[in-house]
Amino acid sequence: MRLFWLALFCAFILETAADYTVRVETGDEALENVIVSVPLPDGAAAETPKTGFLRSPSGEQLAYQIDLSGEITFVVPKIGRQSVKRYQVTGGMQTVEGVHADMDGGKVTVVDYARKVFTYQGAEAPLPREDIKPIFKRGGYIHPLFSPSGRMVTDDYPPNHVHHHGIWFPWTKTEFEGRAVDFWNMGEGKGKVEFVKFGKRWSGGPVRAGFEAEHRFVDLTTGEPKVALEENWTLIAYHIDGANYFLFDLISTQRCATAAPLKLPKYYYGGLGFRGNWGWNGAQKTQVLTSNGETNRVKANETQANWCHIGGEVGGQFTGVTIMGHPENFRAPQPMRVHPTEPFFCFAPSQAGDWQIEPGKPYVSRYRFVVSDGRPEAEKIEGIWRAYAHPPKVVIEKR
């Protein structure tokens, strides 16, 4: 794959080697395809991604990228337990658009070396069918999501749940300023989540691309709509040489918009949601596998797990997505809602009891998505989660 973009983007500018050394240290676990994003010592950011190579004394060479974040990002293919790898940062290509996030009006499409990964729908788009009431119109979600073979993994406005949208993040049972507000079931007209605007976007590099988007949770139970929460999404997609899957991260940061908290009583769903391909409807058409080894959807429901794979057949090929929760998330491993007959999944921390999002205390939740064709392999998925949850120690020094 690296030879591919070397040939495709053959406008290279030799740069002076950066004065940095990188040391990667593992603990008691061997890791594969470890994504590393760490700040440079001087916080240097790049409007246009700067790329080059990390080179080890043994001759290993890894592509890196520096962009708006002021971080250097690279992927370590393999590192053993209690091991140390050292690299020298060198110059390289000025700009390589291997992974890019393309803005088109009110939406962004992320592409990994000519293959579409997903589209984020920001602004409200026209409703797909005439039978859907205008109250269900929504933006601020991911759809479509594709597998590496180009099969569609998500659904949008499904006929039996028109308020479901690919990957989205509303709360269901809430209390705001003493009022019962439902941001999930939009047909009741009690609340909704709105797209506000795009933030930073970094696009065009051999390692990653991403963007930020802002949402607001609006209370519709009073005469005038009132914002209860403000939310920021950071979406980052990564390219991993030789991998047969797509991988991207979603970081949600929610803040109270007023001096009042958003109270979340105990409830069995609400939070990060996923709606699978319409063809997966039916008790036998969707299959799950959790990090606990559970494959029975009824038994998996309302259990806690580090990750859950959900999938089914699309065009005669099994495909699906693994949704991973970060161990620093609230109530991790978070409880799950796994629907018994529909392709619906939700990480639902409210299952574990009453809680609230408080003023001055942002609620941050992190999730990683791994999209693949073929049946899930538990050991392989667990390895990807370990690299996400327990990354190695990385030290970058300026010489």
C-alpha positions as CSV (number, residue, x, y, z in Angstrom):
1,M,0.0,0.0,0.0
2,R,2.9,2.4,0.8
3,L,4.2,1.8,-2.7
4,F,0.8,2.7,-4.1
5,W,0.7,6.2,-2.7
6,L,4.4,6.7,-3.5
7,A,3.5,6.1,-7.1
8,L,0.1,7.9,-7.1
9,F,1.3,11.1,-5.3
10,C,4.8,11.5,-6.8
11,A,5.2,15.2,-5.9
12,F,7.9,14.9,-3.2
13,I,9.8,17.6,-1.6
14,L,12.9,16.7,0.5
15,E,12.7,18.3,3.9
16,T,15.4,18.8,6.5
17,A,15.2,15.9,9.0
18,A,13.3,17.0,12.2
19,D,15.3,17.0,15.4
20,Y,13.2,14.4,17.2
21,T,13.8,10.9,18.5
22,V,10.9,8.5,19.4
23,R,10.9,5.7,22.0
24,V,8.0,3.2,22.2
25,E,7.9,1.0,25.3
26,T,5.4,-1.8,26.1
27,G,4.3,-3.4,29.3
28,D,3.2,-7.0,29.8
29,E,1.3,-7.3,26.5
30,A,2.5,-7.7,22.9
31,L,0.7,-5.4,20.6
32,E,-0.1,-5.1,16.9
33,N,-1.1,-2.2,14.7
34,V,-0.8,0.3,17.5
35,I,-2.0,3.8,16.6
36,V,0.2,6.4,18.3
37,S,-0.7,10.1,18.4
38,V,1.4,12.2,20.8
39,P,2.1,15.9,21.0
40,L,5.5,17.1,19.8
41,P,7.6,18.7,22.5
42,D,7.3,22.1,21.0
43,G,3.6,21.8,20.1
44,A,4.3,22.5,16.4
45,A,1.2,22.2,14.3
46,A,0.9,22.1,10.5
47,E,-1.9,23.7,8.5
48,T,-1.0,21.2,5.7
49,P,0.0,17.8,6.9
50,K,3.7,17.2,7.1
51,T,4.7,13.6,6.4
52,G,7.9,11.6,6.5
53,F,9.3,8.5,8.0
54,L,10.4,7.2,11.4
55,R,13.5,5.0,10.9
56,S,14.8,2.5,13.5
57,P,18.4,1.3,13.8
58,S,17.3,-2.1,12.4
59,G,15.9,-0.5,9.3
60,E,12.2,-0.5,10.1
61,Q,10.4,2.4,8.4
62,L,7.1,3.9,9.5
63,A,5.1,6.7,7.8
64,Y,4.2,9.6,10.1
65,Q,2.0,12.6,9.9
66,I,1.9,16.0,11.7
67,D,-1.2,18.2,11.3
68,L,-3.4,20.7,13.0
69,S,-3.4,18.9,16.3
70,G,0.3,19.5,16.8
71,E,0.7,15.7,17.3
72,I,2.8,13.3,15.4
73,T,0.8,10.2,14.4
74,F,2.1,6.8,13.2
75,V,1.2,3.1,13.4
76,V,3.6,0.5,14.9
77,P,2.8,-2.8,13.1
78,K,4.1,-5.1,15.9
79,I,5.9,-4.8,19.2
80,G,6.5,-7.5,21.7
81,R,5.8,-7.5,25.5
82,Q,8.3,-5.5,27.6
83,S,10.0,-4.3,24.5
84,V,11.5,-0.9,23.5
85,K,11.6,0.4,19.9
86,R,13.5,3.6,19.0
87,Y,13.1,5.7,15.9
88,Q,14.6,8.8,14.3
89,V,12.2,11.3,12.7
90,T,13.3,12.1,9.2
91,G,11.9,14.2,6.3
92,G,9.8,12.9,3.5
93,M,6.8,13.8,1.4
94,Q,5.3,17.2,1.9
95,T,1.7,16.2,1.2
96,V,0.2,12.8,0.6
97,E,-3.6,12.4,0.4
98,G,-3.9,8.8,1.3
99,V,-6.6,9.3,3.9
100,H,-8.8,12.4,3.4
101,A,-12.0,14.0,4.6
102,D,-13.9,15.7,1.8
103,M,-16.4,18.5,2.6
104,D,-19.5,18.6,0.4
105,G,-22.0,21.2,1.6
106,G,-23.4,20.0,4.8
107,K,-21.6,16.6,5.0
108,V,-18.1,15.1,5.1
109,T,-17.0,11.9,3.4
110,V,-13.9,10.1,4.7
111,V,-11.9,8.1,2.2
112,D,-9.1,5.6,2.8
113,Y,-7.0,5.3,-0.4
114,A,-9.9,5.6,-2.8
115,R,-12.3,3.5,-0.7
116,K,-15.1,5.3,1.1
117,V,-15.2,4.7,4.8
118,F,-18.2,6.7,5.9
119,T,-20.2,9.9,5.4
120,Y,-21.0,12.2,8.3
121,Q,-24.3,14.0,7.7
122,G,-24.1,17.4,9.3
123,A,-26.9,19.6,8.1
124,E,-30.4,18.1,7.8
125,A,-30.8,16.5,4.4
126,P,-34.2,16.0,2.7
127,L,-36.2,13.1,4.0
128,P,-35.7,9.9,2.0
129,R,-39.4,9.0,1.8
130,E,-42.7,10.9,1.7
131,D,-44.3,8.9,4.5
132,I,-41.8,10.3,7.1
133,K,-43.1,13.2,9.1
134,P,-41.0,16.4,9.1
135,I,-40.5,16.2,12.8
136,F,-38.1,13.3,12.2
137,K,-35.7,15.3,10.1
138,R,-32.2,15.2,11.6
139,G,-28.5,15.8,11.1
140,G,-25.4,15.2,13.1
141,Y,-24.8,11.4,12.5
142,I,-22.8,8.9,10.4
143,H,-24.4,7.2,7.4
144,P,-23.6,5.4,5.2
145,L,-20.8,3.4,6.8
146,F,-19.0,1.0,4.4
147,S,-17.0,-2.2,4.8
148,P,-13.6,-2.5,2.9
149,S,-15.4,-4.3,0.1
150,G,-17.8,-1.4,-0.3
151,R,-20.9,-3.0,1.4
152,M,-23.2,-0.7,3.4
153,V,-23.1,-1.5,7.1
154,T,-25.6,1.0,8.4
155,D,-29.2,2.1,7.8
156,D,-30.9,5.4,8.0
157,Y,-34.6,6.2,8.7
158,P,-35.6,2.5,8.8
159,P,-39.3,2.0,8.4
160,N,-39.8,0.4,11.8
161,H,-37.7,3.0,13.6
162,V,-37.5,6.2,11.6
163,H,-35.6,8.0,14.4
164,H,-32.6,5.6,14.1
165,H,-29.7,6.9,12.1
166,G,-26.5,4.9,11.4
167,I,-24.3,6.0,14.2
168,W,-25.8,8.6,16.4
169,F,-25.8,9.8,20.1
170,P,-29.0,10.9,21.8
171,W,-30.2,10.4,25.4
172,T,-33.7,8.9,26.0
173,K,-35.0,9.3,29.5
174,T,-33.7,12.6,30.9
175,E,-34.7,15.5,33.2
176,F,-33.8,19.1,32.5
177,E,-34.9,21.9,34.8
178,G,-37.6,19.6,36.2
179,R,-39.0,18.7,32.7
180,A,-38.9,15.2,31.2
181,V,-37.1,15.5,27.8
182,D,-36.5,12.7,25.3
183,F,-33.8,13.5,22.7
184,W,-34.1,10.0,21.2
185,N,-37.8,9.5,20.3
186,M,-38.1,12.5,18.1
187,G,-41.7,11.8,17.1
188,E,-42.9,12.8,20.6
189,G,-41.6,16.3,20.0
190,K,-40.0,16.6,23.4
191,G,-36.4,17.1,22.3
192,K,-34.0,16.7,19.4
193,V,-30.2,16.8,18.6
194,E,-29.2,19.4,16.1
195,F,-26.1,19.9,14.0
196,V,-24.6,23.4,14.6
197,K,-21.4,23.7,12.6
198,F,-18.1,22.1,11.6
199,G,-14.9,22.8,13.5
200,K,-11.4,22.0,12.6
201,R,-10.7,19.6,9.7
202,W,-7.4,17.9,8.9
203,S,-7.3,16.0,5.6
204,G,-4.7,14.5,3.3
205,G,-2.0,12.3,4.7
206,P,-0.7,8.8,4.8
207,V,-1.8,8.0,8.3
208,R,-5.1,9.8,9.2
209,A,-7.8,12.3,8.5
210,G,-10.5,13.8,10.6
211,F,-12.7,16.7,11.6
212,E,-14.8,18.2,14.4
213,A,-18.5,18.9,14.5
214,E,-20.7,20.6,17.0
215,H,-24.2,19.6,18.1
216,R,-26.8,20.8,20.6
217,F,-29.4,18.9,22.6
218,V,-32.6,21.0,22.4
219,D,-35.4,20.8,24.9
220,L,-38.7,21.3,23.1
221,T,-41.1,20.9,26.0
222,T,-41.4,24.6,26.7
223,G,-42.8,27.4,24.6
224,E,-39.3,28.4,23.3
225,P,-36.7,25.7,22.5
226,K,-33.9,25.7,25.1
227,V,-30.4,24.2,24.7
228,A,-29.6,21.7,27.5
229,L,-26.3,20.3,26.2
230,E,-23.6,21.3,23.8
231,E,-21.7,18.5,22.2
232,N,-18.5,18.3,20.2
233,W,-17.6,15.2,18.0
234,T,-14.1,14.5,16.9
235,L,-13.9,11.9,14.2
236,I,-10.6,10.4,13.1
237,A,-10.0,7.7,10.5
238,Y,-6.7,5.9,10.3
239,H,-4.9,4.0,7.5
240,I,-3.2,0.8,8.6
241,D,-0.9,-0.9,6.0
242,G,-2.0,-4.4,5.2
243,A,-5.1,-4.4,7.4
244,N,-8.3,-5.9,6.1
245,Y,-10.5,-3.5,8.0
246,F,-11.3,0.2,8.4
247,L,-10.7,1.8,11.7
248,F,-11.9,5.2,13.1
249,D,-12.4,6.9,16.4
250,L,-15.3,8.9,17.7
251,I,-14.8,11.2,20.7
252,S,-17.9,12.9,22.1
253,T,-17.6,15.8,24.6
254,Q,-20.9,17.0,26.1
255,R,-21.2,20.1,28.2
256,C,-24.1,21.6,30.1
257,A,-25.4,24.7,28.2
258,T,-26.9,26.3,31.4
259,A,-26.4,26.2,35.2
260,A,-28.8,23.2,35.3
261,P,-27.5,19.6,35.1
262,L,-29.0,17.1,32.7
263,K,-30.3,14.3,34.9
264,L,-30.3,10.8,33.5
265,P,-32.5,8.3,35.4
266,K,-31.9,4.6,35.1
267,Y,-33.1,3.4,31.7
268,Y,-32.3,0.5,29.4
269,Y,-31.2,2.4,26.3
270,G,-29.9,5.9,25.3
271,G,-26.3,6.9,24.4
272,L,-24.1,5.9,21.5
273,G,-26.3,4.0,19.1
274,F,-25.8,1.9,16.0
275,R,-28.4,0.9,13.4
276,G,-27.4,-1.9,11.0
277,N,-28.2,-2.6,7.4
278,W,-32.0,-3.1,6.7
279,G,-31.3,-6.6,5.4
280,W,-30.3,-7.7,9.0
281,N,-33.8,-7.4,10.4
282,G,-35.0,-10.6,12.0
283,A,-34.0,-12.7,14.9
284,Q,-31.7,-14.9,12.8
285,K,-30.2,-12.3,10.4
286,T,-28.1,-10.2,12.8
287,Q,-25.3,-11.9,14.7
288,V,-23.4,-10.5,17.7
289,L,-20.2,-11.4,19.5
290,T,-19.2,-9.6,22.7
291,S,-15.8,-9.4,24.4
292,N,-17.3,-11.8,27.0
293,G,-17.7,-14.4,24.3
294,E,-21.5,-14.1,24.2
295,T,-23.2,-14.7,20.8
296,N,-26.8,-14.9,22.1
297,R,-28.5,-11.5,21.6
298,V,-31.0,-12.0,24.4
299,K,-28.3,-13.0,26.8
300,A,-25.9,-10.2,25.7
301,N,-28.5,-7.6,26.3
302,E,-28.0,-5.5,29.5
303,T,-24.5,-7.0,30.1
304,Q,-21.3,-5.1,30.2
305,A,-18.5,-5.6,27.7
306,N,-15.4,-3.9,26.3
307,W,-16.6,-4.4,22.7
308,C,-19.4,-5.9,20.6
309,H,-19.4,-7.0,17.0
310,I,-22.6,-6.8,15.2
311,G,-23.1,-8.0,11.6
312,G,-24.9,-9.9,9.0
313,E,-25.0,-10.7,5.2
314,V,-24.9,-7.9,2.6
315,G,-24.9,-9.0,-1.0
316,G,-24.1,-12.6,-0.1
317,Q,-21.1,-11.6,2.0
318,F,-21.0,-11.5,5.8
319,T,-19.9,-8.1,7.0
320,G,-20.1,-6.0,10.2
321,V,-18.6,-3.6,12.7
322,T,-17.0,-3.9,16.1
323,I,-17.8,-1.1,18.5
324,M,-15.2,-0.7,21.2
325,G,-15.6,1.3,24.4
326,H,-12.6,3.0,26.0
327,P,-11.7,1.8,29.6
328,E,-11.7,5.5,30.7
329,N,-15.4,5.9,29.7
330,F,-17.9,6.4,32.5
331,R,-19.0,3.1,34.0
332,A,-16.7,1.2,31.7
333,P,-17.1,-1.5,30.6
334,Q,-20.5,0.1,29.8
335,P,-23.8,-1.8,29.8
336,M,-25.2,-2.6,26.4
337,R,-28.6,-2.6,24.7
338,V,-28.7,-5.5,22.2
339,H,-32.0,-5.7,20.4
340,P,-33.4,-9.3,20.1
341,T,-34.8,-9.0,16.5
342,E,-33.5,-5.8,15.0
343,P,-29.9,-4.7,14.0
344,F,-29.7,-2.2,16.8
345,F,-27.0,-1.8,19.4
346,C,-26.4,0.9,22.1
347,F,-23.8,1.5,24.8
348,A,-26.2,2.6,27.6
349,P,-24.5,3.7,30.8
350,S,-27.9,4.6,32.3
351,Q,-28.7,0.9,32.6
352,A,-26.5,0.9,35.7
353,G,-28.5,3.5,37.6
354,D,-29.3,7.2,37.9
355,W,-26.5,9.8,37.1
356,Q,-26.2,13.2,35.6
357,I,-24.0,15.5,33.4
358,E,-23.1,18.5,35.6
359,P,-22.2,22.1,34.8
360,G,-18.4,22.6,34.6
361,K,-17.8,18.8,34.3
362,P,-17.7,17.8,30.6
363,Y,-18.9,14.3,29.8
364,V,-16.3,12.7,27.5
365,S,-16.8,9.3,25.9
366,R,-14.5,7.5,23.5
367,Y,-15.3,4.8,21.0
368,R,-13.4,2.9,18.3
369,F,-15.0,1.3,15.3
370,V,-13.5,-1.5,13.3
371,V,-15.4,-2.3,10.1
372,S,-14.6,-5.6,8.3
373,D,-15.8,-8.2,5.9
374,G,-16.1,-11.9,7.0
375,R,-17.0,-13.5,10.3
376,P,-15.6,-11.9,13.4
377,E,-12.4,-13.4,15.0
378,A,-12.5,-12.8,18.7
379,E,-8.8,-13.1,19.3
380,K,-8.0,-10.6,16.5
381,I,-10.6,-8.1,17.8
382,E,-9.4,-8.4,21.3
383,G,-5.9,-7.6,20.1
384,I,-7.2,-4.4,18.4
385,W,-9.0,-3.4,21.6
386,R,-5.9,-4.0,23.8
387,A,-3.9,-1.7,21.5
388,Y,-6.6,0.9,21.9
389,A,-7.2,0.5,25.6
390,H,-3.6,-0.1,26.8
391,P,-1.3,1.6,24.3
392,P,2.5,1.6,24.9
393,K,4.4,4.4,26.6
394,V,5.8,6.8,24.0
395,V,8.5,9.4,24.7
396,I,9.4,12.0,22.1
397,E,12.5,14.1,22.7
398,K,14.0,17.0,20.8
399,R,17.7,16.4,20.2
